[in-house]
Amino acid sequence: MTAIPTFVLGGTGYVAGELLRLLAQHPHLEVAGVLSESQAGTPISSVFPQLQDSYGDAAFCDREHLYERFTAGRAALFSAAPHGASAALVADCLARATQAGTELTIVDVSADFRYADAAAYEAVYGQAHGAPELLASFHCAVPEHLAVSDRPHVAHPGCFATALLLASVPLVALDLAAGDLHAVGITGSTGSGRTPGPGTHHPERHGNLYAYKALEHRHAPEVTGLCAAATGTRPTLHFVPHSGPFARGIHVTVQAALREPVHADELRTSLAEFYADNEFIQVHDGTPRVKAVTGSNYCHLGVATDADGVAVFAVIDNLVKGAAGGALQWMNRQLGWPESTGLRTPAVGWV
């Protein structure tokens, strides 16, 4: 099979770095251009030295040099551009691809195509949408909750949203939860992106743990909307995120009252059956650990119950399952390959 040319936007961020790492071992996708206008001409390995053996002297390019690489035929494009900038950039890429006779399949990892209409996006992000005319051509979901997309492009949910959805949707779909969902999540510092800030500065983050944007995090409405799309029921979610003293990984705990008592073993079986056809979701005895999934595209789930309540635990790697890996999983599916293609690398464990 001839490799499909693949383009990455927002090329110097952590998510783009993970995309490039995963693409380096993909059997059907070949990186043809990585956009970074601020670093155009700079070797990729100068920003991501861990990728030197895979990309050699290949350099980031600006828009015009990227568009020059669009050729007739099929191509894949991942956008890891910043929220608010991705939509207009994607629209520009689609226009230039049409001129070149390129049939682009796009997976967006920013927030710009996660909402079905511009007003919903603008209400959460406080700015006008960059390409509202394209919203209808994108589906947003984690792959496990949408068997088939009938649209040409996909938006991958946020990293916290991915973990929360994988834990919450079965509770709602199986009608186990009575009332509101309450969630606590802890994320590693890479979730804040490459640009340093008070929340990612190592002396502040190391050995520390603190909540932020409690009960007002922007992923909460994303989760409830996508949960409604997956189940037909929109739950009320009370979410308190935390910054953890580690670089990568997410741990969430979702709690709810049970409609009727369910033993943990029975609930574990129900979750395993719910995700039986999803290779990357594994239900475990006990509580899952972040290091067991770090560097991989897997999600581990665990459960606990008492007389009238349930807790579902989920751990993912925020940069892989929560971003680059989930996006590649979608691209595999959109292009007709097994969704696990290039994604079965096990967790690294000791990081």
Secondary structure, DSSP 4 states (H G I P E B T S, - for coil): -PPEEEEEESTTSHHHHHHHHHHTT-SSEEEEEEB-TTSTTSBHHHH-GGGHHHHTT-B-B-HHHHHTT--SEEEEEEE-PPTTTHHHHHHHHHHHHHHHTEEEEEEE-SSTTSSSSHHHHHHHHSS--S-GGGGGGEEE--GGG-S---SSEEEPPPHHHHHHHHHHHHHHHTT-EEEEEEEEEEE-GGGG-SS--TTT-HHHHTT--EE-STTT-THHHHHHHHHHHHHS----EEEEEEE-SSSS-EEEEEEEEESS---HHHHHHHHHHHTTT-TTEEE-SS---GGGTTTSS-EEEEEEE-SSEEEEEEEE-TTIIIIIHHHHHHHHHHTTS-TTTT--PPP----
